[in-house]
């Protein structure tokens, strides 16, 4: 942990100096965090040099990530998904994609509020994509950035949260009975459709998750 110029506790992110263009990559993420700042995104506190190395300073988040909730009942994690998915829909509407969505890239600011981290892969639609997590790579590959690839990655996340594991090789998320509700399993399967054109938009996913969250709240009350 580090402190920013105002003495605030901060999480520091650095890249190995041996990595080609490491300073440029951190600057790219800094500008993405600034441009797409939102309540659903980790707050950036600065870009600085510490001990001759470039560091990105971010708000300190100490409540863990969504991966720690994988396999738990949807009531524990479904409400936490809404703000990050809403932000992703807004990002797509502006012509950009995240490019590397996964459960470890959504962290808890508070026990009841989650935000996206790691915007290093944010890319304009149609541009070459940086390296993506293999498990979230869609069948068509990731040659050019597209919203449908983010939707596929979100489907993988939903599967992991529902079943406590990533989708198996050659299996769609809908192929197994969900312990957390068939609607979520169907949505995960739709997001993981083989053909990009068959996947819903992120805005449509947000609408369905909002509806399912509302039903879950009514059931609990």
C-alpha positions as CSV (number, residue, x, y, z in Angstrom):
1,X,0.0,0.0,0.0
2,X,1.1,3.6,-0.7
3,X,-0.2,7.1,0.1
4,X,-1.1,9.7,-2.5
5,X,-0.1,13.4,-2.3
6,X,-3.0,14.1,0.1
7,X,-2.0,11.3,2.5
8,X,-4.9,9.0,1.4
9,X,-4.2,5.3,1.7
10,X,-3.9,3.9,-1.8
11,X,-3.4,0.6,-3.6
12,X,-0.3,0.8,-5.9
13,X,-0.2,-0.9,-9.3
14,X,3.1,-1.3,-11.1
15,X,4.2,-3.3,-14.2
16,X,7.6,-4.9,-14.5
17,X,10.1,-2.4,-15.9
18,X,11.3,-5.1,-18.2
19,X,7.8,-5.1,-19.9
20,X,8.0,-3.2,-23.1
21,X,6.1,0.1,-22.9
22,X,5.2,-0.5,-19.2
23,X,4.9,3.3,-18.5
24,X,2.7,3.7,-21.6
25,X,0.4,0.9,-20.5
26,X,-0.1,2.5,-17.0
27,X,-0.7,5.9,-18.7
28,X,-3.4,4.2,-20.9
29,X,-5.1,2.8,-17.8
30,X,-4.9,6.1,-16.0
31,X,-6.5,8.0,-18.8
32,X,-9.2,5.3,-19.2
33,X,-10.0,5.5,-15.4
34,X,-10.2,9.3,-15.7
35,X,-12.3,9.4,-18.8
36,X,-14.8,6.7,-17.8
37,X,-14.9,7.6,-14.1
38,X,-18.1,6.3,-12.5
39,X,-19.4,5.1,-9.2
40,X,-19.1,1.6,-10.7
41,X,-15.3,2.1,-11.4
42,X,-12.4,2.1,-8.9
43,X,-11.3,5.7,-8.2
44,X,-7.9,6.7,-9.6
45,X,-5.8,8.8,-7.3
46,X,-2.8,9.5,-9.5
47,X,0.1,8.3,-11.6
48,X,3.5,8.8,-10.0
49,X,7.0,7.6,-9.8
50,X,8.1,5.6,-6.7
51,X,11.7,4.4,-6.3
52,X,12.3,5.1,-10.0
53,X,9.3,3.0,-11.0
54,X,5.9,4.1,-12.5
55,X,3.0,3.5,-10.2
56,X,-0.7,3.9,-10.7
57,X,-2.4,4.9,-7.4
58,X,-5.9,3.6,-6.9
59,X,-8.4,3.8,-4.0
60,X,-7.8,1.0,-1.5
61,X,-10.5,-1.7,-1.7
62,X,-10.3,-4.3,1.1
63,X,-13.6,-6.2,0.9
64,X,-12.5,-8.8,-1.7
65,X,-13.8,-9.6,-5.1
66,X,-16.7,-11.4,-6.7
67,X,-14.6,-14.5,-7.2
68,X,-14.8,-15.1,-3.5
69,X,-18.6,-15.4,-3.8
70,X,-18.6,-18.0,-6.6
71,X,-21.0,-20.9,-5.9
72,X,-22.9,-19.0,-3.2
73,X,-26.6,-18.3,-3.6
74,X,-27.4,-15.5,-6.1
75,X,-28.9,-13.3,-3.3
76,X,-25.3,-12.7,-2.1
77,X,-23.9,-11.5,-5.5
78,X,-26.7,-10.7,-7.9
79,X,-27.3,-7.2,-6.5
80,X,-23.6,-6.5,-6.7
81,X,-23.6,-7.1,-10.4
82,X,-26.0,-4.4,-11.3
83,X,-23.8,-1.3,-11.2
84,X,-20.8,-2.9,-13.0
85,X,-23.1,-4.2,-15.8
86,X,-24.9,-0.8,-16.0
87,X,-21.4,0.8,-16.5
88,X,-20.4,-1.7,-19.1
89,X,-23.6,-0.9,-21.0
90,X,-22.7,2.8,-20.9
91,X,-19.2,2.0,-22.0
92,X,-20.5,0.1,-25.0
93,X,-22.8,3.0,-25.9
94,X,-19.7,5.2,-26.0
95,X,-18.0,2.9,-28.5
96,X,-15.6,1.2,-26.1
97,X,-15.3,-2.3,-24.5
98,X,-13.6,-3.4,-21.3
99,X,-11.8,-6.3,-22.9
100,X,-11.0,-8.5,-19.9
101,X,-14.1,-8.9,-17.6
102,X,-13.8,-11.6,-15.0
103,X,-14.9,-12.1,-11.4
104,X,-11.6,-11.0,-10.0
105,X,-12.0,-7.6,-11.8
106,X,-15.1,-6.7,-9.9
107,X,-14.2,-5.7,-6.3
108,X,-16.2,-4.6,-3.3
109,X,-15.9,-1.0,-2.2
110,X,-18.3,-1.8,0.6
111,X,-20.1,-5.1,1.4
112,X,-23.1,-3.9,-0.6
113,X,-21.4,-2.0,-3.5
114,X,-19.0,-3.3,-6.2
115,X,-16.9,-1.6,-8.8
116,X,-14.9,-2.6,-11.9
117,X,-11.1,-2.5,-11.7
118,X,-8.3,-3.0,-14.2
119,X,-9.2,-0.8,-17.2
120,X,-5.8,-1.5,-18.9
121,X,-7.6,-3.3,-21.7
122,X,-10.3,-0.7,-22.4
123,X,-10.3,-0.4,-26.2
124,X,-12.4,1.4,-28.9
125,X,-14.7,-0.9,-30.8
126,X,-13.1,-2.3,-33.9
127,X,-9.5,-1.8,-32.7
128,X,-7.0,-4.7,-32.0
129,X,-7.5,-6.0,-28.5
130,X,-4.9,-6.6,-25.9
131,X,-4.3,-10.0,-24.4
132,X,-7.5,-11.4,-22.8
133,X,-8.0,-14.0,-20.1
134,X,-8.2,-17.4,-22.0
135,X,-11.2,-18.7,-20.1
136,X,-13.2,-15.6,-21.1
137,X,-12.1,-15.7,-24.8
138,X,-15.1,-16.1,-27.1
139,X,-15.2,-18.8,-29.8
140,X,-14.6,-16.2,-32.5
141,X,-11.4,-15.1,-30.8
142,X,-10.5,-11.5,-29.9
143,X,-8.9,-10.1,-33.0
144,X,-10.9,-6.8,-32.8
145,X,-12.6,-5.3,-29.8
146,X,-16.4,-5.9,-29.8
147,X,-19.2,-5.5,-27.2
148,X,-20.3,-9.1,-27.9
149,X,-16.9,-10.3,-26.5
150,X,-17.6,-8.5,-23.3
151,X,-21.0,-10.1,-23.2
152,X,-19.5,-13.5,-23.6
153,X,-17.1,-12.8,-20.7
154,X,-20.0,-11.8,-18.6
155,X,-21.7,-15.1,-19.4
156,X,-18.6,-16.9,-18.2
157,X,-18.7,-14.8,-15.0
158,X,-22.4,-15.7,-14.4
159,X,-21.6,-19.4,-14.9
160,X,-18.7,-19.2,-12.4
161,X,-20.9,-17.4,-9.8
162,X,-23.8,-19.8,-10.3
163,X,-21.8,-23.1,-10.3
164,X,-18.6,-22.2,-8.5
165,X,-16.5,-23.1,-11.6
166,X,-15.8,-21.9,-15.1
167,X,-17.7,-23.5,-18.0
168,X,-16.2,-26.8,-19.0
169,X,-14.6,-27.3,-22.4
170,X,-17.3,-27.5,-25.1
171,X,-20.2,-26.9,-22.7
172,X,-22.6,-24.0,-22.7
173,X,-23.6,-22.4,-19.4
174,X,-27.2,-23.6,-19.9
175,X,-26.2,-27.3,-20.0
176,X,-26.3,-27.9,-16.3
177,X,-29.1,-27.3,-13.8
178,X,-28.5,-24.2,-11.9
179,X,-28.7,-24.3,-8.1
180,X,-29.5,-20.6,-8.2
181,X,-32.4,-20.3,-10.5
182,X,-33.0,-21.4,-14.1
183,X,-33.4,-17.8,-15.4
184,X,-29.8,-16.9,-14.5
185,X,-28.6,-20.1,-16.1
186,X,-30.5,-19.3,-19.3
187,X,-29.1,-15.8,-19.3
188,X,-25.6,-17.1,-18.9
189,X,-26.1,-19.5,-21.8
190,X,-27.4,-16.7,-24.0
191,X,-24.4,-14.6,-23.2
192,X,-22.1,-17.5,-24.1
193,X,-23.8,-18.2,-27.4
194,X,-21.4,-19.4,-30.1
195,X,-22.4,-16.8,-32.6
196,X,-21.8,-13.2,-31.6
197,X,-25.1,-12.1,-33.3
198,X,-27.0,-14.5,-31.0
199,X,-25.8,-12.8,-27.8
200,X,-27.9,-10.1,-26.1
201,X,-26.6,-6.6,-25.8
202,X,-25.1,-5.5,-22.5
203,X,-28.1,-3.1,-22.0
204,X,-30.4,-6.1,-22.4
205,X,-28.4,-8.1,-19.9
206,X,-28.6,-5.2,-17.4
207,X,-32.4,-5.1,-17.9
208,X,-32.8,-8.8,-17.2
209,X,-30.5,-8.7,-14.2
210,X,-32.4,-5.8,-12.8
211,X,-35.7,-7.7,-13.2
212,X,-34.2,-10.8,-11.6
213,X,-32.8,-8.8,-8.7
214,X,-36.2,-7.2,-8.1
215,X,-37.9,-10.6,-8.0
216,X,-35.3,-12.0,-5.6
217,X,-35.9,-9.0,-3.3
218,X,-39.6,-9.6,-3.3
219,X,-39.1,-13.2,-2.6
220,X,-36.9,-12.4,0.4
221,X,-39.4,-9.8,1.8
